[in-house]
Structure formats: structure tokens, C-alpha cells
Amino acid sequence: MPDTPPPSSPFPAPPPYFADALADAERLLKYAAESGMSIDNVTRDAVLDARVASSTGWTEEAAANLITALSKLAALASPVTAASLLASSHEFKPTVRGYLITAICLAVFIVPFSVASFLVTAISNTLNAEITTANALAVELNTQIRPPETASPAIAPQASAIQTPAASAPAVPAPHTKVGPCAVSSTTDIPTPLPPGVNQDQVIDELQQYASTIRAIDSRARQLNAFVLWSEGDPCAGIRRNAAALHRVFELPAGLPNLAQAADERTSIYQEVRYFAQSLLDDTSSYYGAISACILPALYALLGTCAYLLRSFEQQLSARTFVPSGANFARFLIAGIAGAVVGLFHNLTISQGASVSPLALAFMVGYAVDVFFAFLEGLLQSFTRNATAPDSPAKS
């Protein structure tokens, strides 16, 4: 009689991984059946027999057939794995929740800082233009109202305040005595004649524009003060609630009986308002310049990484290949470092006529960290080639 193989002996204490292998094989078998994949009977029966063996007792033959069937199913379903099927079914909600919380936390910082930086930049640019206009008007009025031999010097480019003449203009009444910040005296009714050849209508028009510009500078300076948490003292804080005093300080007197004194008073208040505005321009340039160059690029890089991971998660979830990975935290860390470095590069020219701001570049760096490191490696290689290039031989 021919020899028959001995019956497979049962495992007295089956390893724990048998249950995990059986769950993975059943999960892959179900996925393959749902996807319309062709499964041979031997592989199918091996998984079904293993389920029976898990209740009646594992044998060497059932365990070996299960491992073989699991290997075939894994190759058939690739790149889908048992782990990705499990994660796609049970772990996608915590992942989505984590990405959502991360995006919200980033938005809490990015949106206010970005809006504040945009507004500060717009207000500062307008304020600089208005200060330039007011300086030109001050020089023009000083030249027109007084004769050349008594006209005060023009505003020096580096000076921060206009010097108003006192004793050098005998035709002008004695200057008023100020009783506090933003205070002016009542305009005298004694008119001061204009020098010959000066158009009075033109002087009045320039005075009106001068006063309007001073009011605009004061208003924008107070707006900037709010962005630096009122760090600068308002020179007119004592009269802000007094409409009559504000009108007397910032508006031209009715009828303009004395053009020279009206111009002097406007120049006096302009000195204080301009100093206030320039102090705020320096503060906002320092504070928001640091935010725009150091903090926002890192935050935008993190936001770019969040967008990349969400896009990858959506693709992997659709293909059922999603598997949670601890490498995502490392990617966030690398993106934050790369975004902070981007602030050092300022504007990056992509092609002729096109450039990318540091914040947009930081977002792209966070989205494609690998591209950024490839750029750095190429940059280092170019430096290395230049450093190691042999000197040209001297011509004899």
C-alpha cells in the first residue's frame, strides 16, 4: 500500500498572529470579490478553512494554507492592503478631524495677521504719499506768503518738522502762544498783505488742500495707532471729544482774514501730526515687517502642508490605499522650518515678468517640500562647483 501523509497535527498554543492574518485575508478576500477580481478556489477555500480552524483548532495545514492565500490576495489587491482597507473604513474620521483642527488653528493666526499686514501696508503707503504732499504744500505756501528775503528755509529732506519763522517775518503778527498740544490761538482780524504778484485765490486753494491733507494724515495715523495697540501717544488726545476745539485746530478760520497766520497755525499742528504719523510708520514697519518676514511664511508653509496632506488623503481614500503615518508630523516640522527660511529669499523670480511673493512661495514650499529641498541641493551644488573649480592656467 502506498504511504499516506500523516495527518496535520494541531497547534497546542497557536500564535496570536494567526487571528490577525485571518482578519487580513478575509478583508482582502472581500475587497477582491467586491472589485470583481478573479480568485481561484484554492485561495478562497484556504481562507474559509482557516475561519473554521480558528474555532475548532489550528492545524499546520490550515495555517500554511492561510499564509499562502494571504500572500496571493495581497499581490492581487496591491497597492491596496489589509491595513489600508481597515484605515479607510474606521480611521478616516479621526484623520479628517485632525486636519480640520490643524487648518482652523492655522487660520486663526494667518487670517488676522494677513489682513492686518495688508491694511497696514495700504495705510502706510497712503500716509507716506500724503506726508509728501503736505511737505510740498508747506514749502509752497511759505514761499508765496512771505517775501523772498523773509521766507523761511525750505524743508530739509532729512528734517522731521517744519521750522516756522518767528522774528524773520515782520509783516506777520507775533506768533501765538500755545497752551497745550494741538492748541491754536484765535486768528487776528488784521489782514497781512501778500507779496506782489502772488495770486490770492491760488494761496487759498493751497491752504484748503494743506488743511485737508493734515486732517487725512491725522486720521490715518490714528488708524495705524490701533494696529500697534496705541503704543504712541496721540498729541490731540485732549481735544478728541471736543468738536469745537477739533474744528478750530484742523479747519481753516471762516473768511480767512489773515492768510499768513492761518498758514502758520496749520504748519504748527502739522509738525505735531507728522511726528505722530512718522513714529507710527516706524513702529508698524518694524512690527509688521517682522511678522511678514518671519511668522507668516512659516504659517503659510504649514498651511501648504495641510493642503497637500488633505489632497493626498482624498486621493488615497478614493483608492482605498490610505494608511495613517507618523511621518506627517515630520513633514509639518520640515515645512515650518522651510517656511521660516523662505523669508530670507524675498522675491523669487519664476520666469520673465512673473514673480512670487514670500508668502505665496512659503505656501508652495509647504505643499511641495521635496521641491524646495531639491532647489537647496541644486544651489549648494552650484556653490560647490564654483568653490572647487580649478583656476585658469596662466598664459605664457
C-alpha beads as a LAMMPS data file, in Angstrom:
LAMMPS data file: protein, C-alpha beads

396 atoms
395 bonds

1 atom types
1 bond types

-500.0 500.0 xlo xhi
-500.0 500.0 ylo yhi
-500.0 500.0 zlo zhi

Masses

1 110.0

Atoms # bond

1 1 1 0.000 0.000 0.000
2 1 1 1.234 3.485 -0.784
3 1 1 2.205 5.632 2.149
4 1 1 -0.349 8.278 3.114
5 1 1 0.800 11.601 4.549
6 1 1 0.388 11.862 8.268
7 1 1 -2.488 13.985 9.431
8 1 1 -1.640 17.541 10.286
9 1 1 -1.154 17.963 13.996
10 1 1 -2.932 20.776 15.795
11 1 1 -1.110 23.656 17.439
12 1 1 -1.322 23.334 21.202
13 1 1 -0.922 27.127 21.548
14 1 1 -1.446 28.885 18.190
15 1 1 0.498 32.161 17.754
16 1 1 -1.566 35.362 18.116
17 1 1 -0.721 36.490 14.602
18 1 1 -2.911 33.688 13.169
19 1 1 -6.019 35.681 14.113
20 1 1 -4.563 38.873 12.595
21 1 1 -3.591 37.033 9.405
22 1 1 -7.092 35.553 9.134
23 1 1 -8.716 39.003 9.564
24 1 1 -6.421 40.493 6.919
25 1 1 -7.073 37.632 4.492
26 1 1 -10.845 37.924 4.918
27 1 1 -10.681 41.675 4.435
28 1 1 -8.641 41.297 1.216
29 1 1 -10.903 38.476 0.002
30 1 1 -13.976 40.652 0.468
31 1 1 -12.326 43.593 -1.326
32 1 1 -11.245 41.390 -4.230
33 1 1 -14.751 39.968 -4.567
34 1 1 -16.334 43.447 -4.487
35 1 1 -13.853 44.695 -7.083
36 1 1 -14.607 41.832 -9.480
37 1 1 -11.161 40.263 -9.250
38 1 1 -10.732 36.614 -10.220
39 1 1 -9.979 34.469 -7.170
40 1 1 -9.025 30.808 -7.519
41 1 1 -10.895 28.229 -5.478
42 1 1 -7.833 27.068 -3.588
43 1 1 -7.176 30.574 -2.214
44 1 1 -10.819 31.094 -1.343
45 1 1 -11.142 27.704 0.394
46 1 1 -7.940 28.251 2.332
47 1 1 -9.381 31.394 3.911
48 1 1 -12.714 29.712 4.666
49 1 1 -10.997 26.658 6.177
50 1 1 -8.884 28.959 8.344
51 1 1 -12.036 30.548 9.734
52 1 1 -13.277 27.076 10.743
53 1 1 -9.882 26.230 12.202
54 1 1 -9.981 29.365 14.348
55 1 1 -12.935 27.818 16.190
56 1 1 -12.066 24.091 16.125
57 1 1 -8.307 24.386 16.478
58 1 1 -5.453 25.422 14.227
59 1 1 -3.521 22.793 12.325
60 1 1 -0.247 23.165 10.487
61 1 1 -2.004 22.632 7.148
62 1 1 -4.655 25.303 7.824
63 1 1 -2.031 27.786 8.966
64 1 1 0.202 27.157 5.946
65 1 1 -2.706 27.436 3.514
66 1 1 -3.813 30.703 5.179
67 1 1 -0.360 32.264 4.832
68 1 1 -0.199 31.212 1.176
69 1 1 -3.678 32.567 0.494
70 1 1 -2.846 35.845 2.253
71 1 1 0.244 36.275 0.096
72 1 1 -1.741 35.710 -3.105
73 1 1 -4.521 38.066 -2.067
74 1 1 -2.024 40.800 -1.106
75 1 1 -0.364 40.566 -4.534
76 1 1 -3.756 40.561 -6.248
77 1 1 -5.091 43.637 -4.417
78 1 1 -1.868 45.678 -4.489
79 1 1 -1.471 48.644 -3.886
80 1 1 -4.476 48.177 -1.595
81 1 1 -3.500 46.432 1.624
82 1 1 -5.388 44.998 4.535
83 1 1 -4.149 47.869 6.704
84 1 1 -5.366 50.484 4.213
85 1 1 -8.764 48.799 3.977
86 1 1 -9.082 48.889 7.750
87 1 1 -7.947 52.529 7.953
88 1 1 -10.259 53.607 5.122
89 1 1 -13.205 52.074 6.925
90 1 1 -12.562 53.046 10.539
91 1 1 -9.811 55.673 10.872
92 1 1 -10.700 58.311 8.286
93 1 1 -12.910 60.346 10.639
94 1 1 -10.169 60.986 13.251
95 1 1 -7.785 61.876 10.423
96 1 1 -10.206 64.357 8.872
97 1 1 -10.901 65.822 12.299
98 1 1 -7.174 66.258 12.941
99 1 1 -6.598 68.015 9.611
100 1 1 -9.635 70.218 10.192
101 1 1 -8.436 71.281 13.645
102 1 1 -4.967 71.998 12.240
103 1 1 -6.374 74.121 9.405
104 1 1 -8.618 76.069 11.804
105 1 1 -5.734 76.753 14.196
106 1 1 -3.577 77.995 11.323
107 1 1 -6.418 80.161 10.001
108 1 1 -6.894 81.734 13.446
109 1 1 -3.374 83.163 13.165
110 1 1 -2.991 83.562 9.406
111 1 1 -6.204 85.434 8.618
112 1 1 -5.863 88.227 11.241
113 1 1 -2.125 88.670 10.597
114 1 1 -2.589 88.716 6.825
115 1 1 -5.484 91.174 6.958
116 1 1 -3.625 93.397 9.425
117 1 1 -0.453 93.350 7.307
118 1 1 -2.436 94.209 4.174
119 1 1 -4.245 97.096 5.864
120 1 1 -1.088 98.430 7.497
121 1 1 0.739 98.379 4.174
122 1 1 -2.104 100.165 2.379
123 1 1 -2.492 102.819 5.094
124 1 1 1.271 103.349 5.342
125 1 1 1.654 103.845 1.596
126 1 1 -1.185 106.367 1.533
127 1 1 0.173 108.128 4.624
128 1 1 3.638 108.465 3.086
129 1 1 2.127 109.963 -0.052
130 1 1 0.066 112.431 1.983
131 1 1 3.092 113.497 4.030
132 1 1 4.987 114.134 0.801
133 1 1 2.092 116.234 -0.493
134 1 1 1.837 118.211 2.741
135 1 1 5.584 118.900 2.758
136 1 1 5.399 120.302 -0.759
137 1 1 2.385 122.460 0.139
138 1 1 4.135 123.788 3.261
139 1 1 7.161 124.841 1.220
140 1 1 4.986 126.374 -1.497
141 1 1 2.856 128.360 0.958
142 1 1 5.877 129.590 2.895
143 1 1 7.449 130.818 -0.333
144 1 1 4.314 132.529 -1.607
145 1 1 3.068 134.242 1.551
146 1 1 6.368 135.854 2.571
147 1 1 8.746 137.931 0.520
148 1 1 11.902 136.111 -0.621
149 1 1 14.117 137.984 1.833
150 1 1 11.976 136.891 4.817
151 1 1 10.866 133.468 3.643
152 1 1 11.830 130.634 5.943
153 1 1 14.134 127.933 4.607
154 1 1 12.560 125.068 2.720
155 1 1 12.009 121.777 4.460
156 1 1 15.224 119.815 4.511
157 1 1 14.835 116.295 3.154
158 1 1 16.167 114.762 6.371
159 1 1 14.215 117.047 8.763
160 1 1 11.174 115.697 10.540
161 1 1 9.451 119.034 11.266
162 1 1 8.891 122.363 9.507
163 1 1 10.610 125.324 11.088
164 1 1 8.151 128.257 11.220
165 1 1 9.773 131.690 11.237
166 1 1 9.123 133.994 14.124
167 1 1 11.056 137.228 14.046
168 1 1 12.110 136.920 10.389
169 1 1 8.666 137.915 9.084
170 1 1 7.872 141.431 10.257
171 1 1 4.662 141.570 8.242
172 1 1 3.236 138.634 10.220
173 1 1 1.698 139.261 13.643
174 1 1 3.573 137.898 16.611
175 1 1 3.220 134.139 16.798
176 1 1 0.637 132.826 19.176
177 1 1 1.468 131.143 22.451
178 1 1 0.390 127.525 22.639
179 1 1 -1.386 126.331 25.751
180 1 1 -1.100 122.612 25.022
181 1 1 -0.828 120.023 22.272
182 1 1 -2.878 120.787 19.175
183 1 1 -3.806 124.222 20.534
184 1 1 -4.070 127.323 18.338
185 1 1 -4.859 130.926 19.070
186 1 1 -7.688 132.866 17.534
187 1 1 -6.775 134.295 14.163
188 1 1 -6.363 138.042 14.199
189 1 1 -8.651 140.139 12.036
190 1 1 -5.737 142.282 10.877
191 1 1 -5.011 141.142 7.322
192 1 1 -1.484 140.549 6.168
193 1 1 -0.861 141.691 2.628
194 1 1 0.524 139.122 0.209
195 1 1 3.734 139.864 -1.691
196 1 1 3.264 141.447 -5.116
197 1 1 2.462 139.012 -7.909
198 1 1 1.016 136.292 -5.627
199 1 1 -2.424 135.036 -6.603
200 1 1 -4.655 135.131 -3.539
201 1 1 -7.081 132.540 -4.932
202 1 1 -4.221 130.134 -5.504
203 1 1 -2.970 130.628 -1.933
204 1 1 -6.440 129.976 -0.537
205 1 1 -6.784 126.836 -2.661
206 1 1 -3.399 125.554 -1.434
207 1 1 -4.338 126.352 2.170
208 1 1 -7.528 124.354 1.828
209 1 1 -5.617 121.421 0.351
210 1 1 -2.993 121.770 3.096
211 1 1 -5.601 121.641 5.870
212 1 1 -7.402 118.728 4.205
213 1 1 -4.145 116.783 3.897
214 1 1 -3.304 117.410 7.563
215 1 1 -6.706 116.048 8.574
216 1 1 -6.170 112.980 6.406
217 1 1 -2.698 112.377 7.915
218 1 1 -4.123 112.687 11.431
219 1 1 -6.932 110.249 10.626
220 1 1 -4.672 107.625 9.071
221 1 1 -2.123 107.965 11.847
222 1 1 -4.824 107.192 14.413
223 1 1 -5.792 104.148 12.345
224 1 1 -2.194 102.915 12.404
225 1 1 -2.020 103.525 16.148
226 1 1 -4.737 100.911 16.658
227 1 1 -2.628 98.303 14.815
228 1 1 0.227 98.760 17.301
229 1 1 -2.145 98.756 20.289
230 1 1 -1.973 102.528 20.787
231 1 1 1.729 102.453 21.624
232 1 1 2.193 106.084 20.518
233 1 1 0.622 108.977 22.399
234 1 1 -1.939 110.991 20.440
235 1 1 -0.885 114.671 20.517
236 1 1 -4.525 115.734 20.212
237 1 1 -5.956 113.224 22.670
238 1 1 -7.112 116.011 24.995
239 1 1 -9.479 117.542 22.440
240 1 1 -10.767 114.459 20.623
241 1 1 -14.127 114.708 22.384
242 1 1 -14.392 118.460 21.881
243 1 1 -15.872 119.076 18.439
244 1 1 -15.377 122.828 18.652
245 1 1 -11.709 122.508 19.563
246 1 1 -11.121 119.976 16.804
247 1 1 -12.783 122.281 14.294
248 1 1 -10.657 125.218 15.440
249 1 1 -7.433 123.168 15.184
250 1 1 -7.942 121.289 11.919
251 1 1 -10.248 123.600 9.960
252 1 1 -9.373 126.942 8.380
253 1 1 -10.903 130.015 10.059
254 1 1 -14.025 131.407 8.452
255 1 1 -13.304 134.043 5.844
256 1 1 -9.526 133.590 6.116
257 1 1 -8.887 137.174 7.323
258 1 1 -5.174 136.519 7.769
259 1 1 -3.671 134.035 5.295
260 1 1 -0.180 134.124 6.791
261 1 1 -1.320 133.345 10.318
262 1 1 -3.661 130.606 9.061
263 1 1 -0.740 129.017 7.249
264 1 1 1.474 129.278 10.360
265 1 1 -1.176 127.652 12.530
266 1 1 -1.641 124.817 10.057
267 1 1 2.127 124.308 9.969
268 1 1 2.278 124.243 13.747
269 1 1 -0.320 121.493 14.019
270 1 1 1.230 119.700 11.058
271 1 1 4.528 119.448 12.923
272 1 1 2.854 117.525 15.730
273 1 1 0.652 115.399 13.496
274 1 1 3.539 114.479 11.209
275 1 1 5.790 113.488 14.097
276 1 1 2.954 111.326 15.396
277 1 1 2.465 109.752 11.957
278 1 1 6.148 109.122 11.306
279 1 1 6.578 107.479 14.701
280 1 1 3.715 105.135 13.853
281 1 1 5.177 104.409 10.417
282 1 1 8.412 103.342 12.091
283 1 1 6.548 101.167 14.619
284 1 1 4.356 99.408 12.066
285 1 1 7.299 98.903 9.721
286 1 1 9.214 97.135 12.495
287 1 1 6.391 95.068 13.969
288 1 1 4.567 94.013 10.838
289 1 1 7.777 93.697 8.856
290 1 1 8.939 91.097 11.351
291 1 1 5.576 89.320 11.195
292 1 1 5.571 89.276 7.390
293 1 1 9.174 88.123 7.127
294 1 1 9.367 85.578 9.947
295 1 1 5.987 84.402 11.231
296 1 1 3.640 84.438 8.244
297 1 1 5.949 82.471 5.880
298 1 1 6.191 79.638 8.418
299 1 1 2.414 79.640 8.935
300 1 1 1.737 79.645 5.196
301 1 1 4.170 76.759 4.767
302 1 1 2.266 74.786 7.405
303 1 1 -0.985 75.642 5.627
304 1 1 0.513 74.387 2.362
305 1 1 1.488 71.125 4.040
306 1 1 -2.039 70.795 5.415
307 1 1 -3.432 71.298 1.895
308 1 1 -1.046 68.688 0.489
309 1 1 -1.929 66.125 3.144
310 1 1 -5.653 66.725 2.663
311 1 1 -5.311 66.276 -1.097
312 1 1 -3.243 63.107 -0.631
313 1 1 -5.753 61.833 1.922
314 1 1 -8.639 62.368 -0.506
315 1 1 -6.803 60.511 -3.280
316 1 1 -5.747 57.668 -1.005
317 1 1 -9.211 57.360 0.470
318 1 1 -10.737 57.111 -3.005
319 1 1 -8.202 54.437 -3.965
320 1 1 -8.525 52.805 -0.518
321 1 1 -4.778 52.972 -0.002
322 1 1 -4.826 55.339 2.989
323 1 1 -2.697 54.279 5.949
324 1 1 -2.056 56.656 8.899
325 1 1 1.582 57.635 9.100
326 1 1 3.665 59.260 11.790
327 1 1 5.743 60.871 9.043
328 1 1 3.078 63.565 8.639
329 1 1 4.269 65.284 11.820
330 1 1 7.811 65.334 10.466
331 1 1 6.509 66.866 7.244
332 1 1 4.821 69.656 9.218
333 1 1 8.055 70.300 11.111
334 1 1 10.130 70.393 7.923
335 1 1 7.595 72.708 6.255
336 1 1 7.698 75.108 9.205
337 1 1 11.495 75.280 9.049
338 1 1 11.466 75.731 5.273
339 1 1 8.803 78.444 5.507
340 1 1 10.885 80.367 8.042
341 1 1 13.858 80.169 5.671
342 1 1 11.781 81.458 2.750
343 1 1 11.596 84.881 4.395
344 1 1 15.313 85.233 3.677
345 1 1 14.823 84.873 -0.080
346 1 1 12.401 87.828 -0.506
347 1 1 11.010 87.639 -4.064
348 1 1 11.748 84.632 -6.240
349 1 1 11.552 85.186 -9.973
350 1 1 9.881 82.241 -11.695
351 1 1 10.005 83.422 -15.280
352 1 1 10.396 86.624 -17.201
353 1 1 7.818 89.097 -15.963
354 1 1 6.491 86.821 -13.188
355 1 1 7.476 86.668 -9.542
356 1 1 6.148 85.103 -6.368
357 1 1 5.833 86.870 -3.025
358 1 1 7.478 85.251 0.017
359 1 1 4.079 84.212 1.440
360 1 1 2.973 82.529 -1.791
361 1 1 6.371 80.876 -2.052
362 1 1 6.077 79.678 1.560
363 1 1 2.714 78.076 0.776
364 1 1 4.193 76.284 -2.252
365 1 1 7.174 75.162 -0.192
366 1 1 4.836 73.646 2.384
367 1 1 2.850 71.948 -0.369
368 1 1 5.952 70.549 -2.104
369 1 1 8.721 70.267 0.483
370 1 1 10.681 67.897 -1.744
371 1 1 10.896 70.511 -4.496
372 1 1 12.269 73.058 -2.019
373 1 1 14.985 70.707 -0.840
374 1 1 15.837 69.850 -4.436
375 1 1 16.245 73.599 -5.021
376 1 1 18.532 73.892 -1.989
377 1 1 20.621 70.920 -3.090
378 1 1 20.998 72.397 -6.573
379 1 1 22.019 75.711 -5.021
380 1 1 24.601 74.015 -2.827
381 1 1 25.965 72.082 -5.786
382 1 1 26.422 75.301 -7.757
383 1 1 28.328 76.820 -4.836
384 1 1 30.438 73.681 -4.539
385 1 1 31.301 73.706 -8.228
386 1 1 32.311 77.350 -8.046
387 1 1 34.427 76.748 -4.947
388 1 1 36.232 73.691 -6.351
389 1 1 36.676 74.963 -9.902
390 1 1 40.391 74.959 -10.783
391 1 1 41.996 78.275 -11.511
392 1 1 42.557 79.043 -15.166
393 1 1 46.165 78.352 -16.205
394 1 1 48.200 81.457 -16.669
395 1 1 49.059 82.309 -20.214
396 1 1 52.758 82.262 -21.021

Bonds

1 1 1 2
2 1 2 3
3 1 3 4
4 1 4 5
5 1 5 6
6 1 6 7
7 1 7 8
8 1 8 9
9 1 9 10
10 1 10 11
11 1 11 12
12 1 12 13
13 1 13 14
14 1 14 15
15 1 15 16
16 1 16 17
17 1 17 18
18 1 18 19
19 1 19 20
20 1 20 21
21 1 21 22
22 1 22 23
23 1 23 24
24 1 24 25
25 1 25 26
26 1 26 27
27 1 27 28
28 1 28 29
29 1 29 30
30 1 30 31
31 1 31 32
32 1 32 33
33 1 33 34
34 1 34 35
35 1 35 36
36 1 36 37
37 1 37 38
38 1 38 39
39 1 39 40
40 1 40 41
41 1 41 42
42 1 42 43
43 1 43 44
44 1 44 45
45 1 45 46
46 1 46 47
47 1 47 48
48 1 48 49
49 1 49 50
50 1 50 51
51 1 51 52
52 1 52 53
53 1 53 54
54 1 54 55
55 1 55 56
56 1 56 57
57 1 57 58
58 1 58 59
59 1 59 60
60 1 60 61
61 1 61 62
62 1 62 63
63 1 63 64
64 1 64 65
65 1 65 66
66 1 66 67
67 1 67 68
68 1 68 69
69 1 69 70
70 1 70 71
71 1 71 72
72 1 72 73
73 1 73 74
74 1 74 75
75 1 75 76
76 1 76 77
77 1 77 78
78 1 78 79
79 1 79 80
80 1 80 81
81 1 81 82
82 1 82 83
83 1 83 84
84 1 84 85
85 1 85 86
86 1 86 87
87 1 87 88
88 1 88 89
89 1 89 90
90 1 90 91
91 1 91 92
92 1 92 93
93 1 93 94
94 1 94 95
95 1 95 96
96 1 96 97
97 1 97 98
98 1 98 99
99 1 99 100
100 1 100 101
101 1 101 102
102 1 102 103
103 1 103 104
104 1 104 105
105 1 105 106
106 1 106 107
107 1 107 108
108 1 108 109
109 1 109 110
110 1 110 111
111 1 111 112
112 1 112 113
113 1 113 114
114 1 114 115
115 1 115 116
116 1 116 117
117 1 117 118
118 1 118 119
119 1 119 120
120 1 120 121
121 1 121 122
122 1 122 123
123 1 123 124
124 1 124 125
125 1 125 126
126 1 126 127
127 1 127 128
128 1 128 129
129 1 129 130
130 1 130 131
131 1 131 132
132 1 132 133
133 1 133 134
134 1 134 135
135 1 135 136
136 1 136 137
137 1 137 138
138 1 138 139
139 1 139 140
140 1 140 141
141 1 141 142
142 1 142 143
143 1 143 144
144 1 144 145
145 1 145 146
146 1 146 147
147 1 147 148
148 1 148 149
149 1 149 150
150 1 150 151
151 1 151 152
152 1 152 153
153 1 153 154
154 1 154 155
155 1 155 156
156 1 156 157
157 1 157 158
158 1 158 159
159 1 159 160
160 1 160 161
161 1 161 162
162 1 162 163
163 1 163 164
164 1 164 165
165 1 165 166
166 1 166 167
167 1 167 168
168 1 168 169
169 1 169 170
170 1 170 171
171 1 171 172
172 1 172 173
173 1 173 174
174 1 174 175
175 1 175 176
176 1 176 177
177 1 177 178
178 1 178 179
179 1 179 180
180 1 180 181
181 1 181 182
182 1 182 183
183 1 183 184
184 1 184 185
185 1 185 186
186 1 186 187
187 1 187 188
188 1 188 189
189 1 189 190
190 1 190 191
191 1 191 192
192 1 192 193
193 1 193 194
194 1 194 195
195 1 195 196
196 1 196 197
197 1 197 198
198 1 198 199
199 1 199 200
200 1 200 201
201 1 201 202
202 1 202 203
203 1 203 204
204 1 204 205
205 1 205 206
206 1 206 207
207 1 207 208
208 1 208 209
209 1 209 210
210 1 210 211
211 1 211 212
212 1 212 213
213 1 213 214
214 1 214 215
215 1 215 216
216 1 216 217
217 1 217 218
218 1 218 219
219 1 219 220
220 1 220 221
221 1 221 222
222 1 222 223
223 1 223 224
224 1 224 225
225 1 225 226
226 1 226 227
227 1 227 228
228 1 228 229
229 1 229 230
230 1 230 231
231 1 231 232
232 1 232 233
233 1 233 234
234 1 234 235
235 1 235 236
236 1 236 237
237 1 237 238
238 1 238 239
239 1 239 240
240 1 240 241
241 1 241 242
242 1 242 243
243 1 243 244
244 1 244 245
245 1 245 246
246 1 246 247
247 1 247 248
248 1 248 249
249 1 249 250
250 1 250 251
251 1 251 252
252 1 252 253
253 1 253 254
254 1 254 255
255 1 255 256
256 1 256 257
257 1 257 258
258 1 258 259
259 1 259 260
260 1 260 261
261 1 261 262
262 1 262 263
263 1 263 264
264 1 264 265
265 1 265 266
266 1 266 267
267 1 267 268
268 1 268 269
269 1 269 270
270 1 270 271
271 1 271 272
272 1 272 273
273 1 273 274
274 1 274 275
275 1 275 276
276 1 276 277
277 1 277 278
278 1 278 279
279 1 279 280
280 1 280 281
281 1 281 282
282 1 282 283
283 1 283 284
284 1 284 285
285 1 285 286
286 1 286 287
287 1 287 288
288 1 288 289
289 1 289 290
290 1 290 291
291 1 291 292
292 1 292 293
293 1 293 294
294 1 294 295
295 1 295 296
296 1 296 297
297 1 297 298
298 1 298 299
299 1 299 300
300 1 300 301
301 1 301 302
302 1 302 303
303 1 303 304
304 1 304 305
305 1 305 306
306 1 306 307
307 1 307 308
308 1 308 309
309 1 309 310
310 1 310 311
311 1 311 312
312 1 312 313
313 1 313 314
314 1 314 315
315 1 315 316
316 1 316 317
317 1 317 318
318 1 318 319
319 1 319 320
320 1 320 321
321 1 321 322
322 1 322 323
323 1 323 324
324 1 324 325
325 1 325 326
326 1 326 327
327 1 327 328
328 1 328 329
329 1 329 330
330 1 330 331
331 1 331 332
332 1 332 333
333 1 333 334
334 1 334 335
335 1 335 336
336 1 336 337
337 1 337 338
338 1 338 339
339 1 339 340
340 1 340 341
341 1 341 342
342 1 342 343
343 1 343 344
344 1 344 345
345 1 345 346
346 1 346 347
347 1 347 348
348 1 348 349
349 1 349 350
350 1 350 351
351 1 351 352
352 1 352 353
353 1 353 354
354 1 354 355
355 1 355 356
356 1 356 357
357 1 357 358
358 1 358 359
359 1 359 360
360 1 360 361
361 1 361 362
362 1 362 363
363 1 363 364
364 1 364 365
365 1 365 366
366 1 366 367
367 1 367 368
368 1 368 369
369 1 369 370
370 1 370 371
371 1 371 372
372 1 372 373
373 1 373 374
374 1 374 375
375 1 375 376
376 1 376 377
377 1 377 378
378 1 378 379
379 1 379 380
380 1 380 381
381 1 381 382
382 1 382 383
383 1 383 384
384 1 384 385
385 1 385 386
386 1 386 387
387 1 387 388
388 1 388 389
389 1 389 390
390 1 390 391
391 1 391 392
392 1 392 393
393 1 393 394
394 1 394 395
395 1 395 396
